[in-house]
């Protein structure tokens, strides 16, 4: 038995159960707190978005930056509908589940981007466009034209 396992076993035997239960988190408050501590340099949000595209299966990644903001477009990568419903839930997903790893990286990237106070961030996939403004207001729109893959825009 490993040393840590022996210590845990010893502590279990020595203690008594006081109570059992569960707790809940306010997702928006947790997201705001994560925004403060997510990345050492919030400007590295673009790297998290690129990581999301890579693990999500992007066939190509195009990054453009100008005075209006930063865009990352990734054909071959399609974020899930669940992401569009609750984009920041990915921050709390396990790193061990490959099917949600792109969601996690994207959530961390978007959260870090929002910490820089842009006008808005947008995620487009298919005909859906999720817009999150600086006040954290989220709106989901249906577009007339379809986006190939996923596109993320950080709008200054």
N, C-alpha and C positions, 0 to 999 in steps of 0.2 A: 504494500500500500504506500502510495506516495506521501511525502511529508504533509502536503496541503490537505490531502484526504484524511489523514490521521487527525490533523488539527480540527477540521470540520466535524468529524465524528465525535471527538472529545467535546467540542462546544455544544453539539446537539444533545449529548447525554447530560451535560451540566445544566442546561437551560430548561425552563418550563414555558409552555405556550400561554401567552397572555390573552391573545385574541387572534381571530382570523377574519379575513375579509378581502375587499378589493378597493381600488381607488380609480378615479377617472381623471382625465386631463382635459382642460379647455384647450382645444386644438389651436385656436388663434393666439392665446396667451403663450402657449408653448412655442409656436412658430415665431412670435415676436422675440422671445428669449433666445431662441436658436439663431435668430438674425444677428444678435450681438456677438455670438461666439462661434459661428459656423466655420469660417475660414480665417486664417491669420491675416490674409490680404483679400478683402472683399472683391478687388478687381480680378481675382483669379476665378470669378464666377464663370467666365467663358471656358476655362479648362474643365470645369465640372459639366458644363453643357456638352462639350466635345466628348468627354468620357461617356456621358449618357448615350450620345449618338453612336460611339464605337461599340459599346456593349449591347446597344439596341440593334446592331446589324446594319448600320449605314453603309451604303455602297460608295459614298463620297461625302465629304464635308466641305461646305463652302462658308467661309467667314468673311464678312465685310464690316468695316468700321468707318464711320465718318462723323461729322458734327451732329447728325440726327440720332446716332446710336450705333448699336452693334447688332448684326444679324448672323445667325447660324442656320444654315439650311442643310438638311441631310436626307437625300433620297435613299430609300431602302429602310429607313427607320420610321416606325409608326408608333407613337405613344398610345397607350391604352385609353379606352373610354373612361375607365376608373380614374385615370390621372386627371382627365378634364373635369370630372366631378369633384375631386378633392386633391388638388395638386400637391399640397404640402404633407399629406399623409405619408408620402414616400420618405420623408426625413426619418420617420420612426420605424421603417421597415428593416428587417434583418439584412445584413450584407451577405449572408450565406445563401439567399434565395436568388438564383440567377435570373429568374423570370421577372423580378421586380428591381433588378440592379439599375437599369436605365432610369426608372422612376425615381429611385433614391438620389442618383447623381443629379438628375434634372431638378428635383425639388431643392437640393442643397444649392445648386447653381442659381436658380431663380430667387431663392431666399437671400442669397448673398448679393445678387444684383439689386434687389429691392432695398437692401440696406444702404445702397448708394443714392437712394432717393431719385430714381429716374421718373419721368412722367408716367410711364407704364411699362409693363412687360406683356408680350403677347406670345402665345403658342398656337400655331396653326397646324392642324392635321386633318387631312381629308377636306371636308367642307366646314369643319368646325374651327372657330377662332375663340380662344380663351384670352380675355384681357383682364389684367390685374393692375389697377392704377395705384398711385402713390398712397392713397388712403386705404389700400387693401380691399377695394371694392372689386368683386369678381363678376364678370359678365361673359356669358357664352353666346356667341353669335353663329348663325349658319350663313355661310358665304355662297355666292352664286357659282364661283369657280372652285375647283378642287385643287388643294395643295398636294403635290407629289412628295411623299415622305412627311417629315416634320420640319417646321421652321420656327425658330425662336427669335423674337425681336426684343431688344432692350431699347426703349425709346427715350431719348434725352429730352 
